[in-house]
């Protein structure tokens, strides 16, 4: 009688374990509650944009003109300014460095620029190359040239006033080749 009881107990245990495993597997495969789509025009919608999506319409720059960046828009969070010069899509980034100076660079990596993914996105207090993953501190923007970092726009390549930073059409045009494969897929 004791032997029969043990066999039944083992069968019940094995059956219970099998049911538990099936329920766990079913729970893992079933979709969770649906997340509602972000409301149009909200910050959540902007963060849901596909990778590499530009946050603003590109400003078309004409000969004799230039990209004008209002100083009032520059903070510790990198601001990206998409432009088109002579049909080439480019992007300039500007950020307020920890020392209080405004730094500018092209949003393309000096090493990875021709990969299609050699552009930067901000992660905390660093810029991260989307091709190689190199992290670059805000304090290094415009001060470091060469290597895997944002392509600097030095003081001689822009006009700075208390109200704005202007990058000329001619300088943008000289730099368009570094954007030939920019934000393309492999």
C-alpha positions in Angstrom: 0.0 0.0 0.0 2.8 2.4 0.8 4.5 1.7 -2.6 1.2 2.5 -4.5 0.9 5.8 -2.6 4.4 6.9 -3.5 3.8 6.1 -7.2 0.6 8.2 -7.2 2.3 11.0 -5.4 5.1 11.0 -8.0 2.6 11.0 -10.8 0.6 13.9 -9.3 3.9 15.8 -8.8 5.0 15.2 -12.4 1.6 16.2 -13.7 1.5 19.3 -11.6 5.0 20.2 -12.8 4.1 19.7 -16.4 1.0 21.9 -16.1 3.1 24.6 -14.4 5.7 24.5 -17.2 3.0 24.7 -19.9 1.4 27.7 -18.1 4.7 29.4 -17.8 5.5 28.8 -21.5 2.1 30.2 -22.5 2.6 33.3 -20.4 6.0 34.0 -21.9 4.6 33.8 -25.4 1.4 35.8 -25.0 1.8 39.5 -25.8 1.6 41.9 -22.8 -0.8 44.8 -22.6 -0.6 47.0 -25.6 1.2 50.3 -25.1 -0.8 53.2 -26.5 0.8 55.2 -29.2 2.2 58.5 -28.0 0.0 61.6 -28.6 1.0 63.6 -31.7 3.4 66.4 -31.0 4.5 65.1 -27.6 8.0 64.5 -26.4 7.1 60.8 -26.3 6.3 60.8 -30.0 9.7 62.5 -30.7 11.6 59.8 -28.7 9.6 57.1 -30.6 11.0 58.3 -33.9 13.0 55.8 -35.9 16.8 55.6 -35.5 18.5 58.4 -37.3 15.3 60.4 -37.7 15.9 64.1 -37.8 14.1 66.1 -35.2 13.7 69.2 -37.4 13.3 70.0 -41.0 16.6 70.7 -42.7 17.4 74.3 -43.4 18.3 74.8 -47.0 21.3 77.1 -47.3 21.9 79.2 -50.4 25.2 80.6 -51.7 26.1 83.7 -49.8 24.1 82.5 -46.7 24.9 80.3 -43.8 23.5 78.2 -41.0 22.5 80.5 -38.2 22.3 78.8 -34.7 20.7 81.0 -32.0 22.9 81.0 -28.9 19.8 81.0 -26.7 19.0 77.4 -28.0 22.3 75.9 -26.8 22.3 73.9 -23.6 24.2 71.0 -22.0 22.0 68.8 -24.2 23.4 68.5 -27.7 21.2 70.4 -30.2 21.3 69.1 -33.8 20.8 71.4 -36.8 20.1 69.6 -40.1 21.0 71.5 -43.2 21.1 71.1 -47.0 23.8 72.8 -49.0 24.1 72.2 -52.8 21.8 69.1 -52.4 23.9 67.5 -49.6 22.2 66.7 -46.3 24.4 67.5 -43.3 24.0 68.1 -39.6 25.7 70.4 -37.2 25.7 69.8 -33.4 26.1 72.5 -30.8 26.4 72.0 -27.1 27.3 74.0 -24.0 30.4 72.4 -22.6 31.0 72.1 -18.8 33.3 75.2 -18.9 30.4 77.3 -20.2 31.7 77.6 -23.8 29.6 76.7 -26.8 31.1 73.9 -28.9 30.2 73.0 -32.5 31.0 70.0 -34.7 29.6 68.2 -37.7 27.4 65.3 -36.5 29.6 62.8 -38.2 32.6 60.8 -37.0 36.1 61.5 -38.3 36.8 57.8 -38.7 33.3 56.2 -39.3 31.8 59.0 -41.5 31.7 56.8 -44.7 30.0 53.9 -42.9 26.5 55.4 -43.1 26.2 55.1 -39.3 29.1 57.4 -38.3 26.9 59.9 -36.5 26.4 60.7 -32.9 23.5 60.5 -30.5 23.6 61.8 -26.9 23.6 59.3 -24.0 23.8 61.1 -20.7 26.8 63.4 -20.7 28.4 61.8 -23.7 28.0 61.6 -27.5 28.0 58.0 -28.8 29.1 57.1 -32.4 26.3 54.9 -33.8 28.8 52.9 -35.8 31.6 52.0 -33.4 30.2 52.9 -30.1 33.0 55.3 -29.1 31.9 57.7 -26.3 32.9 61.3 -26.5 32.6 63.8 -23.7 30.9 67.2 -24.4 34.1 68.9 -23.1 36.0 67.4 -26.1 33.7 68.7 -28.8 35.6 71.1 -31.0 38.8 70.7 -29.0 39.9 67.3 -30.3 40.7 66.6 -34.0 41.5 63.3 -35.5 40.4 59.9 -34.3 36.9 58.6 -33.7 35.1 61.8 -32.6 32.8 64.4 -34.1 34.3 66.4 -36.9 35.1 69.8 -35.3 34.0 73.2 -36.5 36.8 75.4 -35.2 36.6 79.2 -34.4 38.0 80.1 -37.8 35.2 78.2 -39.6 32.3 80.1 -38.0 31.3 83.6 -37.0 30.2 83.9 -33.3 28.3 86.8 -31.7 26.4 87.1 -28.4 23.2 86.1 -30.2 24.3 83.6 -32.9 26.8 81.3 -34.4 26.9 81.3 -38.2 28.5 78.7 -40.4 28.9 79.9 -44.0 27.5 78.2 -47.0 31.1 78.0 -48.5 32.4 76.1 -45.4 29.4 73.8 -45.5 30.0 73.1 -49.2 33.7 72.3 -48.5 32.6 69.7 -46.0 29.8 68.0 -47.9 31.9 65.0 -49.0 32.0 63.7 -45.4 28.2 63.4 -45.5 28.1 61.3 -48.8 27.1 58.1 -47.0 25.6 59.8 -43.9 22.7 58.0 -42.1 22.3 55.4 -44.8 21.8 51.7 -44.3 24.4 49.1 -45.0 
